[in-house]
């Protein structure tokens, strides 16, 4: 991860303070003052959201960012349990209530960045498993093998061709999709 943080805060003074704090700790920072500006940002490893924005709420924005694989934490004056629950439901990895001290902000960012990396790694592992399992199922079906035998065949093909198993699985699935299209 490149440690890029997107700040989404409509109060310019708070936005600028966060910008300076995070940059002093070595983070790359992108500033946004509205939900639209946040969505226009190309990418980030983490977003820090205020709940009350001029054009949307932090919880709505968190859901939209989550779909773009950008996790978030909240830094907001909103201290209602309803909003905290909505933030958690939207995928927030942390929730701080203003005013928060610098140590708490940096701690929350550090923890959220670590959790975001874990989530990204687990998601990639799940995707790899799904692709490989699909390829094994195709081999088993086409060659009338058990899943174990088909898995062994894929392993052997990977070894012989010196091609990673995942790459072979992807190629097999792409070939089947292509043949199914003709």
Secondary structure, DSSP 8 states (H G I E B T S, - for coil): ---EEEEE-S-HHHHHHHHHHHHHTT-EEEEESSHHHHHHS---SEEEE-SB-SSSBHHHHHHHHHHTT--EEEEES---HHHHHHHHHTT-S-EEESS--HHHHHHHHHHHHHHHHHHHHHHHHHHHHHHHHHHHHHHHHHHT--HHHHHHHHHHHHHHHT--HHHHHHHHHHHHHHHHH-
